[in-house]
Amino acid sequence: MKKSVLVHSMNMKNMLPFIEYYERNALSNSVRLVLIESNNQKKIVTKLKKLYYTHFKTCDGIISDYPTRLLERRSKISIAMGHGTAIKKFPSDEELKNEYALKLFQAVKSADYFLTTSERQNELEFRNPLLDKDSKNQYLPLGLPKNDYYFDVAKVEQTYKLQRKQNKFSQDDFVILYAPTFRDYETSESVFNESDLKLINDLLKEQNAFMIYRPHPLGGTIDEELLVKLNLERIIPSRSLALDAYQSLCISDALISDYSSICIEYLPLNKPIISFIFDEKEYCQKRGLEFDFEDENIGPGIVVKEKDNFTSVLTSLLRGDFDNTYWTERRNRCLETHYTYPDGNSSERIWKLILKSLEE
């Protein structure tokens, strides 16, 4: 009789390499996959399926990249992981005050295994005395399926060429992805006003460059209404392009971010990263941070803490100043820090763990 494995994800694209491994190795002969994408909960079929498997049906194995009570409904193995790579402790103390969220976090701690990308992450993700006291997790740095994409050089190159063509970027254009994280507080200072954006746009135009602005779904650092109103030629809101998160990273020549795990996700591509942390002190006070941006083995990017320095660093980036040996080697050292297995074989390791458990 076939074993059943439930795959739960907020965005099933994060789990595609895991599913592709299953298909490529004909695991369907012995294992049946059940897919539930929480992002589609508006669909009645998804709601009913989740309700059924949460309260009435037990699977042999469950793997989820997002907190869910489904992790409690397995007979053989349950695996939890994040949908990104933490550079701060998650969840925050504030998040644990939410009773509903706390129950979901406790469900994560009930899983047999919690997967990370490195030993360092083992100390950051879902770590809190309140959660750890009843934890059943064994932490394993096997890697995350979504990051397997970026180690496949041929696939990245194919995506680069195809998506540039479809989104009307030439091969000679220098494309920067600006992807800030969400701040669950109002910043005490303005980031970019109208004159700032126009100045950046002019600089990009001079250097035959573009900036794609991709904020966190819950909010970013640039007023998007202002951006749309200005209709700048060189600063493009991501929503006006046909690109998902993976494609955005693949077609870009450099990344600008801050406290987001996207900078760790980008590391396998070994391209320049700018850490624009204009509100570091405020972020540390209100959210907490476990990441030294200045440490050459941890922080992979050029650090910018003042808005006034942004355009000068951007000029250096467009001039190619961060493509030298120092930065290439530094990014490689950071890759080794943040990935125990920098090889793109996370899905294979996870499936081996699951299949071994199902046989027992």
C-alpha positions as YAML, in Angstrom:
chain: A
units: angstrom
residues:
- id: 1
  name: MET
  ca: [0.00, 0.00, 0.00]
- id: 2
  name: LYS
  ca: [1.30, 3.46, -0.89]
- id: 3
  name: LYS
  ca: [2.47, 5.74, 1.89]
- id: 4
  name: SER
  ca: [1.11, 9.28, 1.86]
- id: 5
  name: VAL
  ca: [3.17, 12.44, 2.34]
- id: 6
  name: LEU
  ca: [1.46, 15.81, 2.75]
- id: 7
  name: VAL
  ca: [3.31, 18.89, 1.48]
- id: 8
  name: HIS
  ca: [2.12, 22.16, 3.00]
- id: 9
  name: SER
  ca: [3.45, 25.51, 1.81]
- id: 10
  name: MET
  ca: [2.44, 29.16, 1.81]
- id: 11
  name: ASN
  ca: [3.76, 29.26, -1.77]
- id: 12
  name: MET
  ca: [4.13, 25.89, -3.49]
- id: 13
  name: LYS
  ca: [6.85, 27.27, -5.77]
- id: 14
  name: ASN
  ca: [9.10, 27.07, -2.71]
- id: 15
  name: MET
  ca: [8.60, 23.31, -2.76]
- id: 16
  name: LEU
  ca: [8.93, 22.72, -6.51]
- id: 17
  name: PRO
  ca: [12.47, 21.26, -6.34]
- id: 18
  name: PHE
  ca: [11.21, 18.83, -3.68]
- id: 19
  name: ILE
  ca: [8.26, 17.83, -5.89]
- id: 20
  name: GLU
  ca: [10.45, 17.64, -9.00]
- id: 21
  name: TYR
  ca: [12.80, 15.21, -7.22]
- id: 22
  name: TYR
  ca: [9.78, 13.04, -6.37]
- id: 23
  name: GLU
  ca: [8.69, 13.00, -10.02]
- id: 24
  name: ARG
  ca: [12.18, 12.57, -11.48]
- id: 25
  name: ASN
  ca: [12.89, 9.53, -9.32]
- id: 26
  name: ALA
  ca: [9.47, 7.89, -9.84]
- id: 27
  name: LEU
  ca: [8.70, 7.96, -6.12]
- id: 28
  name: SER
  ca: [5.01, 7.96, -7.06]
- id: 29
  name: ASN
  ca: [5.31, 4.17, -7.29]
- id: 30
  name: SER
  ca: [5.47, 3.97, -3.50]
- id: 31
  name: VAL
  ca: [4.48, 7.41, -2.18]
- id: 32
  name: ARG
  ca: [1.39, 9.52, -2.79]
- id: 33
  name: LEU
  ca: [1.80, 13.28, -2.48]
- id: 34
  name: VAL
  ca: [-0.94, 15.52, -1.09]
- id: 35
  name: LEU
  ca: [-0.36, 19.22, -1.82]
- id: 36
  name: ILE
  ca: [-1.90, 22.06, 0.21]
- id: 37
  name: GLU
  ca: [-0.94, 25.64, -0.63]
- id: 38
  name: SER
  ca: [-2.17, 27.96, 2.12]
- id: 39
  name: ASN
  ca: [-1.81, 30.95, -0.15]
- id: 40
  name: ASN
  ca: [-4.86, 29.62, -1.98]
- id: 41
  name: GLN
  ca: [-7.11, 29.42, 1.07]
- id: 42
  name: LYS
  ca: [-9.68, 31.65, -0.61]
- id: 43
  name: LYS
  ca: [-10.45, 28.62, -2.76]
- id: 44
  name: ILE
  ca: [-13.12, 26.48, -1.14]
- id: 45
  name: VAL
  ca: [-11.43, 23.25, -2.28]
- id: 46
  name: THR
  ca: [-8.20, 24.25, -0.50]
- id: 47
  name: LYS
  ca: [-10.09, 25.19, 2.65]
- id: 48
  name: LEU
  ca: [-11.94, 21.88, 2.75]
- id: 49
  name: LYS
  ca: [-8.78, 19.88, 2.06]
- id: 50
  name: LYS
  ca: [-6.90, 21.64, 4.86]
- id: 51
  name: LEU
  ca: [-9.82, 21.17, 7.26]
- id: 52
  name: TYR
  ca: [-10.02, 17.47, 6.38]
- id: 53
  name: TYR
  ca: [-6.32, 16.80, 6.92]
- id: 54
  name: THR
  ca: [-6.13, 18.98, 10.04]
- id: 55
  name: HIS
  ca: [-8.94, 17.26, 11.91]
- id: 56
  name: PHE
  ca: [-9.90, 13.96, 10.30]
- id: 57
  name: LYS
  ca: [-7.14, 12.40, 8.23]
- id: 58
  name: THR
  ca: [-3.66, 11.28, 9.27]
- id: 59
  name: CYS
  ca: [-0.80, 11.05, 6.75]
- id: 60
  name: ASP
  ca: [2.32, 8.93, 7.03]
- id: 61
  name: GLY
  ca: [4.52, 11.98, 6.59]
- id: 62
  name: ILE
  ca: [4.08, 15.75, 6.61]
- id: 63
  name: ILE
  ca: [6.49, 18.48, 5.51]
- id: 64
  name: SER
  ca: [5.70, 22.18, 5.85]
- id: 65
  name: ASP
  ca: [7.60, 25.41, 5.25]
- id: 66
  name: TYR
  ca: [5.05, 27.45, 7.20]
- id: 67
  name: PRO
  ca: [3.55, 27.09, 10.72]
- id: 68
  name: THR
  ca: [0.50, 24.82, 10.67]
- id: 69
  name: ARG
  ca: [-1.43, 22.43, 12.91]
- id: 70
  name: LEU
  ca: [-1.09, 19.88, 10.10]
- id: 71
  name: LEU
  ca: [2.33, 19.01, 11.54]
- id: 72
  name: GLU
  ca: [0.56, 17.26, 14.41]
- id: 73
  name: ARG
  ca: [-1.28, 14.86, 12.07]
- id: 74
  name: ARG
  ca: [1.25, 12.21, 11.03]
- id: 75
  name: SER
  ca: [1.94, 8.59, 11.86]
- id: 76
  name: LYS
  ca: [5.59, 8.29, 10.79]
- id: 77
  name: ILE
  ca: [7.42, 11.59, 10.30]
- id: 78
  name: SER
  ca: [6.80, 15.34, 10.40]
- id: 79
  name: ILE
  ca: [9.23, 17.94, 9.12]
- id: 80
  name: ALA
  ca: [9.06, 21.69, 9.67]
- id: 81
  name: MET
  ca: [11.21, 24.41, 8.19]
- id: 82
  name: GLY
  ca: [11.10, 28.12, 7.49]
- id: 83
  name: HIS
  ca: [10.22, 29.61, 4.11]
- id: 84
  name: GLY
  ca: [13.40, 31.68, 4.33]
- id: 85
  name: THR
  ca: [16.74, 31.70, 6.14]
- id: 86
  name: ALA
  ca: [16.63, 33.71, 9.35]
- id: 87
  name: ILE
  ca: [19.15, 36.45, 10.10]
- id: 88
  name: LYS
  ca: [17.24, 37.28, 13.27]
- id: 89
  name: LYS
  ca: [15.59, 35.14, 15.90]
- id: 90
  name: PHE
  ca: [12.15, 34.06, 14.82]
- id: 91
  name: PRO
  ca: [9.54, 34.34, 16.18]
- id: 92
  name: SER
  ca: [10.01, 37.58, 18.10]
- id: 93
  name: ASP
  ca: [8.88, 38.00, 21.71]
- id: 94
  name: GLU
  ca: [6.08, 40.23, 20.44]
- id: 95
  name: GLU
  ca: [4.82, 37.58, 18.04]
- id: 96
  name: LEU
  ca: [4.66, 35.04, 20.86]
- id: 97
  name: LYS
  ca: [2.12, 37.24, 22.67]
- id: 98
  name: ASN
  ca: [-0.44, 36.39, 20.00]
- id: 99
  name: GLU
  ca: [-2.33, 33.35, 21.28]
- id: 100
  name: TYR
  ca: [-3.28, 32.01, 17.85]
- id: 101
  name: ALA
  ca: [0.26, 32.42, 16.52]
- id: 102
  name: LEU
  ca: [1.67, 30.75, 19.65]
- id: 103
  name: LYS
  ca: [-0.39, 27.61, 18.98]
- id: 104
  name: LEU
  ca: [0.95, 27.46, 15.43]
- id: 105
  name: PHE
  ca: [4.52, 27.91, 16.67]
- id: 106
  name: GLN
  ca: [3.97, 25.13, 19.21]
- id: 107
  name: ALA
  ca: [2.75, 22.91, 16.38]
- id: 108
  name: VAL
  ca: [6.07, 23.58, 14.60]
- id: 109
  name: LYS
  ca: [7.91, 22.51, 17.76]
- id: 110
  name: SER
  ca: [5.92, 19.27, 17.79]
- id: 111
  name: ALA
  ca: [7.52, 18.19, 14.50]
- id: 112
  name: ASP
  ca: [10.13, 15.44, 14.56]
- id: 113
  name: TYR
  ca: [12.61, 17.52, 12.57]
- id: 114
  name: PHE
  ca: [13.25, 21.18, 11.91]
- id: 115
  name: LEU
  ca: [15.32, 21.86, 8.80]
- id: 116
  name: THR
  ca: [17.71, 24.77, 8.36]
- id: 117
  name: THR
  ca: [20.52, 25.70, 5.97]
- id: 118
  name: SER
  ca: [23.32, 25.71, 8.57]
- id: 119
  name: GLU
  ca: [24.33, 25.05, 12.17]
- id: 120
  name: ARG
  ca: [24.15, 28.80, 12.74]
- id: 121
  name: GLN
  ca: [20.48, 28.81, 11.76]
- id: 122
  name: ASN
  ca: [19.82, 26.02, 14.27]
- id: 123
  name: GLU
  ca: [20.20, 28.61, 17.03]
- id: 124
  name: LEU
  ca: [17.93, 31.21, 15.44]
- id: 125
  name: GLU
  ca: [14.81, 29.62, 14.02]
- id: 126
  name: PHE
  ca: [11.89, 28.90, 16.35]
- id: 127
  name: ARG
  ca: [14.21, 29.29, 19.31]
- id: 128
  name: ASN
  ca: [12.68, 30.72, 22.46]
- id: 129
  name: PRO
  ca: [12.54, 29.39, 26.05]
- id: 130
  name: LEU
  ca: [8.74, 29.36, 25.86]
- id: 131
  name: LEU
  ca: [8.84, 27.14, 22.76]
- id: 132
  name: ASP
  ca: [11.94, 25.07, 23.51]
- id: 133
  name: LYS
  ca: [10.68, 23.74, 26.85]
- id: 134
  name: ASP
  ca: [8.27, 21.34, 25.11]
- id: 135
  name: SER
  ca: [10.10, 21.00, 21.81]
- id: 136
  name: LYS
  ca: [10.33, 17.65, 20.02]
- id: 137
  name: ASN
  ca: [12.43, 19.07, 17.18]
- id: 138
  name: GLN
  ca: [15.70, 17.57, 16.06]
- id: 139
  name: TYR
  ca: [17.43, 20.33, 14.12]
- id: 140
  name: LEU
  ca: [19.09, 19.26, 10.88]
- id: 141
  name: PRO
  ca: [20.94, 21.64, 8.48]
- id: 142
  name: LEU
  ca: [19.95, 19.71, 5.35]
- id: 143
  name: GLY
  ca: [19.02, 22.88, 3.45]
- id: 144
  name: LEU
  ca: [15.74, 24.20, 2.05]
- id: 145
  name: PRO
  ca: [14.26, 22.95, -1.25]
- id: 146
  name: LYS
  ca: [13.66, 26.49, -2.57]
- id: 147
  name: ASN
  ca: [17.39, 27.24, -2.46]
- id: 148
  name: ASP
  ca: [18.20, 24.28, -4.73]
- id: 149
  name: TYR
  ca: [17.22, 26.50, -7.65]
- id: 150
  name: TYR
  ca: [20.18, 28.83, -7.24]
- id: 151
  name: PHE
  ca: [22.84, 26.12, -7.38]
- id: 152
  name: ASP
  ca: [21.69, 24.92, -10.80]
- id: 153
  name: VAL
  ca: [23.89, 27.08, -13.03]
- id: 154
  name: ALA
  ca: [22.24, 25.96, -16.28]
- id: 155
  name: LYS
  ca: [18.73, 26.61, -14.98]
- id: 156
  name: VAL
  ca: [19.68, 30.03, -13.60]
- id: 157
  name: GLU
  ca: [21.28, 31.02, -16.91]
- id: 158
  name: GLN
  ca: [18.23, 29.81, -18.85]
- id: 159
  name: THR
  ca: [15.92, 31.82, -16.58]
- id: 160
  name: TYR
  ca: [18.20, 34.86, -16.88]
- id: 161
  name: LYS
  ca: [18.00, 34.89, -20.67]
- id: 162
  name: LEU
  ca: [14.34, 33.98, -20.99]
- id: 163
  name: GLN
  ca: [12.98, 36.40, -18.38]
- id: 164
  name: ARG
  ca: [15.15, 39.27, -19.58]
- id: 165
  name: LYS
  ca: [13.74, 38.81, -23.05]
- id: 166
  name: GLN
  ca: [10.14, 38.51, -21.85]
- id: 167
  name: ASN
  ca: [10.42, 41.56, -19.61]
- id: 168
  name: LYS
  ca: [12.24, 43.64, -22.24]
- id: 169
  name: PHE
  ca: [15.62, 43.93, -20.54]
- id: 170
  name: SER
  ca: [18.58, 43.54, -22.87]
- id: 171
  name: GLN
  ca: [21.57, 41.36, -22.03]
- id: 172
  name: ASP
  ca: [23.62, 44.56, -21.65]
- id: 173
  name: ASP
  ca: [21.30, 46.21, -19.12]
- id: 174
  name: PHE
  ca: [22.53, 46.20, -15.51]
- id: 175
  name: VAL
  ca: [19.52, 45.12, -13.45]
- id: 176
  name: ILE
  ca: [19.40, 45.64, -9.68]
- id: 177
  name: LEU
  ca: [16.78, 44.04, -7.46]
- id: 178
  name: TYR
  ca: [15.83, 46.11, -4.41]
- id: 179
  name: ALA
  ca: [13.96, 43.80, -2.02]
- id: 180
  name: PRO
  ca: [13.57, 45.20, 1.50]
- id: 181
  name: THR
  ca: [11.94, 43.26, 4.31]
- id: 182
  name: PHE
  ca: [8.75, 44.14, 6.16]
- id: 183
  name: ARG
  ca: [8.93, 46.37, 9.22]
- id: 184
  name: ASP
  ca: [6.07, 45.94, 11.66]
- id: 185
  name: TYR
  ca: [6.56, 49.51, 12.86]
- id: 186
  name: GLU
  ca: [6.54, 52.97, 11.33]
- id: 187
  name: THR
  ca: [10.10, 54.07, 10.52]
- id: 188
  name: SER
  ca: [11.09, 57.27, 12.30]
- id: 189
  name: GLU
  ca: [12.67, 58.69, 9.16]
- id: 190
  name: SER
  ca: [11.75, 58.94, 5.50]
- id: 191
  name: VAL
  ca: [13.67, 56.61, 3.23]
- id: 192
  name: PHE
  ca: [13.41, 58.01, -0.29]
- id: 193
  name: ASN
  ca: [11.44, 61.14, -1.13]
- id: 194
  name: GLU
  ca: [10.52, 62.36, -4.62]
- id: 195
  name: SER
  ca: [13.84, 64.15, -5.25]
- id: 196
  name: ASP
  ca: [15.80, 61.09, -4.04]
- id: 197
  name: LEU
  ca: [13.98, 58.81, -6.43]
- id: 198
  name: LYS
  ca: [14.51, 61.17, -9.35]
- id: 199
  name: LEU
  ca: [18.23, 61.41, -8.53]
- id: 200
  name: ILE
  ca: [18.55, 57.60, -8.39]
- id: 201
  name: ASN
  ca: [16.60, 57.28, -11.64]
- id: 202
  name: ASP
  ca: [18.97, 59.72, -13.40]
- id: 203
  name: LEU
  ca: [22.01, 57.84, -12.12]
- id: 204
  name: LEU
  ca: [20.61, 54.52, -13.35]
- id: 205
  name: LYS
  ca: [19.87, 56.06, -16.74]
- id: 206
  name: GLU
  ca: [23.43, 57.36, -17.08]
- id: 207
  name: GLN
  ca: [24.80, 53.87, -16.43]
- id: 208
  name: ASN
  ca: [22.32, 51.93, -18.57]
- id: 209
  name: ALA
  ca: [20.85, 50.31, -15.44]
- id: 210
  name: PHE
  ca: [17.44, 49.50, -13.98]
- id: 211
  name: MET
  ca: [16.20, 48.92, -10.45]
- id: 212
  name: ILE
  ca: [13.32, 46.54, -9.79]
- id: 213
  name: TYR
  ca: [11.58, 47.41, -6.53]
- id: 214
  name: ARG
  ca: [10.16, 44.28, -4.92]
- id: 215
  name: PRO
  ca: [8.82, 45.00, -1.42]
- id: 216
  name: HIS
  ca: [7.72, 42.38, 1.08]
- id: 217
  name: PRO
  ca: [4.02, 41.50, 0.53]
- id: 218
  name: LEU
  ca: [3.21, 43.19, 3.85]
- id: 219
  name: GLY
  ca: [5.02, 46.44, 3.07]
- id: 220
  name: GLY
  ca: [8.30, 48.02, 1.97]
- id: 221
  name: THR
  ca: [10.41, 51.16, 2.24]
- id: 222
  name: ILE
  ca: [9.34, 53.15, -0.83]
- id: 223
  name: ASP
  ca: [5.93, 54.74, -1.24]
- id: 224
  name: GLU
  ca: [4.59, 52.70, -4.17]
- id: 225
  name: GLU
  ca: [1.88, 55.23, -4.93]
- id: 226
  name: LEU
  ca: [4.59, 57.87, -5.32]
- id: 227
  name: LEU
  ca: [6.60, 55.52, -7.51]
- id: 228
  name: VAL
  ca: [3.63, 54.88, -9.77]
- id: 229
  name: LYS
  ca: [2.80, 58.59, -9.88]
- id: 230
  name: LEU
  ca: [6.37, 59.53, -10.88]
- id: 231
  name: ASN
  ca: [6.41, 56.80, -13.53]
- id: 232
  name: LEU
  ca: [10.20, 56.71, -13.54]
- id: 233
  name: GLU
  ca: [11.81, 55.01, -16.49]
- id: 234
  name: ARG
  ca: [14.50, 53.21, -14.51]
- id: 235
  name: ILE
  ca: [12.88, 52.33, -11.16]
- id: 236
  name: ILE
  ca: [10.26, 49.69, -11.86]
- id: 237
  name: PRO
  ca: [7.72, 48.26, -9.37]
- id: 238
  name: SER
  ca: [7.92, 44.47, -9.54]
- id: 239
  name: ARG
  ca: [4.15, 44.18, -9.82]
- id: 240
  name: SER
  ca: [4.38, 45.67, -13.31]
- id: 241
  name: LEU
  ca: [6.63, 42.79, -14.41]
- id: 242
  name: ALA
  ca: [5.84, 39.12, -15.01]
- id: 243
  name: LEU
  ca: [8.41, 37.84, -12.52]
- id: 244
  name: ASP
  ca: [8.18, 35.68, -9.41]
- id: 245
  name: ALA
  ca: [10.73, 35.96, -6.57]
- id: 246
  name: TYR
  ca: [13.04, 33.29, -8.01]
- id: 247
  name: GLN
  ca: [13.03, 34.85, -11.48]
- id: 248
  name: SER
  ca: [13.66, 38.32, -10.01]
- id: 249
  name: LEU
  ca: [16.83, 37.07, -8.34]
- id: 250
  name: CYS
  ca: [18.00, 35.15, -11.39]
- id: 251
  name: ILE
  ca: [17.76, 38.06, -13.82]
- id: 252
  name: SER
  ca: [19.41, 40.60, -11.51]
- id: 253
  name: ASP
  ca: [23.09, 41.57, -11.58]
- id: 254
  name: ALA
  ca: [23.04, 42.78, -7.97]
- id: 255
  name: LEU
  ca: [20.79, 42.78, -4.92]
- id: 256
  name: ILE
  ca: [19.93, 45.53, -2.45]
- id: 257
  name: SER
  ca: [18.23, 44.38, 0.73]
- id: 258
  name: ASP
  ca: [18.44, 44.78, 4.50]
- id: 259
  name: TYR
  ca: [17.32, 42.33, 7.22]
- id: 260
  name: SER
  ca: [15.67, 39.97, 4.76]
- id: 261
  name: SER
  ca: [16.81, 36.38, 4.28]
- id: 262
  name: ILE
  ca: [16.79, 37.04, 0.54]
- id: 263
  name: CYS
  ca: [20.46, 38.06, 0.81]
- id: 264
  name: ILE
  ca: [21.28, 34.50, 1.98]
- id: 265
  name: GLU
  ca: [19.11, 33.05, -0.77]
- id: 266
  name: TYR
  ca: [21.07, 35.11, -3.32]
- id: 267
  name: LEU
  ca: [24.51, 33.96, -2.15]
- id: 268
  name: PRO
  ca: [24.89, 30.92, -4.48]
- id: 269
  name: LEU
  ca: [24.82, 33.33, -7.46]
- id: 270
  name: ASN
  ca: [27.90, 35.16, -6.09]
- id: 271
  name: LYS
  ca: [26.81, 38.58, -7.29]
- id: 272
  name: PRO
  ca: [27.15, 41.93, -5.46]
- id: 273
  name: ILE
  ca: [24.89, 42.59, -2.47]
- id: 274
  name: ILE
  ca: [24.23, 45.92, -0.77]
- id: 275
  name: SER
  ca: [22.89, 45.84, 2.79]
- id: 276
  name: PHE
  ca: [20.96, 49.10, 3.11]
- id: 277
  name: ILE
  ca: [20.28, 49.24, 6.86]
- id: 278
  name: PHE
  ca: [19.36, 52.88, 7.41]
- id: 279
  name: ASP
  ca: [17.32, 52.02, 10.54]
- id: 280
  name: GLU
  ca: [19.55, 49.35, 12.12]
- id: 281
  name: LYS
  ca: [19.36, 50.77, 15.66]
- id: 282
  name: GLU
  ca: [15.59, 51.10, 15.51]
- id: 283
  name: TYR
  ca: [15.17, 47.63, 13.99]
- id: 284
  name: CYS
  ca: [17.36, 46.07, 16.71]
- id: 285
  name: GLN
  ca: [15.33, 47.75, 19.45]
- id: 286
  name: LYS
  ca: [11.91, 46.89, 18.05]
- id: 287
  name: ARG
  ca: [12.47, 43.55, 16.30]
- id: 288
  name: GLY
  ca: [15.85, 42.21, 17.41]
- id: 289
  name: LEU
  ca: [18.74, 41.16, 15.21]
- id: 290
  name: GLU
  ca: [21.29, 38.33, 15.33]
- id: 291
  name: PHE
  ca: [23.47, 39.28, 12.39]
- id: 292
  name: ASP
  ca: [26.76, 41.16, 12.17]
- id: 293
  name: PHE
  ca: [26.74, 42.85, 8.77]
- id: 294
  name: GLU
  ca: [30.39, 43.87, 9.19]
- id: 295
  name: ASP
  ca: [31.64, 40.33, 9.88]
- id: 296
  name: GLU
  ca: [33.39, 39.10, 6.72]
- id: 297
  name: ASN
  ca: [32.21, 35.53, 7.33]
- id: 298
  name: ILE
  ca: [28.58, 36.47, 7.98]
- id: 299
  name: GLY
  ca: [27.67, 39.68, 6.15]
- id: 300
  name: PRO
  ca: [27.99, 39.22, 2.36]
- id: 301
  name: GLY
  ca: [27.16, 42.78, 1.34]
- id: 302
  name: ILE
  ca: [28.45, 46.31, 1.22]
- id: 303
  name: VAL
  ca: [26.93, 48.02, 4.27]
- id: 304
  name: VAL
  ca: [25.13, 51.36, 3.84]
- id: 305
  name: LYS
  ca: [23.74, 52.90, 7.04]
- id: 306
  name: GLU
  ca: [23.03, 56.44, 5.89]
- id: 307
  name: LYS
  ca: [20.67, 57.40, 3.09]
- id: 308
  name: ASP
  ca: [23.10, 60.16, 2.07]
- id: 309
  name: ASN
  ca: [25.67, 57.47, 1.20]
- id: 310
  name: PHE
  ca: [23.30, 55.41, -0.93]
- id: 311
  name: THR
  ca: [23.93, 57.08, -4.30]
- id: 312
  name: SER
  ca: [27.73, 57.00, -3.91]
- id: 313
  name: VAL
  ca: [27.65, 53.26, -3.16]
- id: 314
  name: LEU
  ca: [25.23, 52.75, -6.03]
- id: 315
  name: THR
  ca: [27.71, 54.55, -8.30]
- id: 316
  name: SER
  ca: [30.49, 52.22, -7.11]
- id: 317
  name: LEU
  ca: [28.28, 49.21, -7.75]
- id: 318
  name: LEU
  ca: [27.51, 50.30, -11.31]
- id: 319
  name: ARG
  ca: [31.22, 50.97, -11.87]
- id: 320
  name: GLY
  ca: [31.98, 47.33, -10.99]
- id: 321
  name: ASP
  ca: [33.84, 48.02, -7.74]
- id: 322
  name: PHE
  ca: [32.26, 45.04, -5.97]
- id: 323
  name: ASP
  ca: [33.16, 42.42, -8.57]
- id: 324
  name: ASN
  ca: [36.75, 42.13, -7.41]
- id: 325
  name: THR
  ca: [38.55, 39.20, -5.74]
- id: 326
  name: TYR
  ca: [37.94, 40.47, -2.20]
- id: 327
  name: TRP
  ca: [34.16, 40.56, -2.58]
- id: 328
  name: THR
  ca: [33.99, 37.33, -4.57]
- id: 329
  name: GLU
  ca: [35.95, 35.48, -1.86]
- id: 330
  name: ARG
  ca: [33.98, 37.13, 0.94]
- id: 331
  name: ARG
  ca: [30.69, 36.01, -0.56]
- id: 332
  name: ASN
  ca: [32.07, 32.48, -0.88]
- id: 333
  name: ARG
  ca: [33.08, 32.49, 2.80]
- id: 334
  name: CYS
  ca: [29.60, 33.68, 3.74]
- id: 335
  name: LEU
  ca: [28.10, 30.94, 1.59]
- id: 336
  name: GLU
  ca: [30.00, 28.36, 3.65]
- id: 337
  name: THR
  ca: [28.76, 29.99, 6.86]
- id: 338
  name: HIS
  ca: [25.11, 30.01, 5.85]
- id: 339
  name: TYR
  ca: [25.00, 26.68, 3.96]
- id: 340
  name: THR
  ca: [26.29, 23.48, 5.55]
- id: 341
  name: TYR
  ca: [25.73, 21.84, 2.16]
- id: 342
  name: PRO
  ca: [26.28, 24.45, -0.59]
- id: 343
  name: ASP
  ca: [25.39, 22.01, -3.35]
- id: 344
  name: GLY
  ca: [21.72, 22.34, -4.33]
- id: 345
  name: ASN
  ca: [20.87, 18.80, -3.17]
- id: 346
  name: SER
  ca: [18.58, 19.67, -0.26]
- id: 347
  name: SER
  ca: [15.55, 17.96, -1.78]
- id: 348
  name: GLU
  ca: [17.47, 14.71, -2.20]
- id: 349
  name: ARG
  ca: [18.66, 14.75, 1.43]
- id: 350
  name: ILE
  ca: [15.13, 15.46, 2.69]
- id: 351
  name: TRP
  ca: [13.59, 12.69, 0.61]
- id: 352
  name: LYS
  ca: [16.17, 10.21, 1.90]
- id: 353
  name: LEU
  ca: [15.20, 11.15, 5.45]
- id: 354
  name: ILE
  ca: [11.49, 10.74, 4.68]
- id: 355
  name: LEU
  ca: [11.86, 7.41, 2.84]
- id: 356
  name: LYS
  ca: [13.98, 5.97, 5.63]
- id: 357
  name: SER
  ca: [11.33, 6.93, 8.20]
- id: 358
  name: LEU
  ca: [8.50, 5.50, 6.08]
- id: 359
  name: GLU
  ca: [10.30, 2.15, 5.88]
- id: 360
  name: GLU
  ca: [10.64, 1.82, 9.65]
...
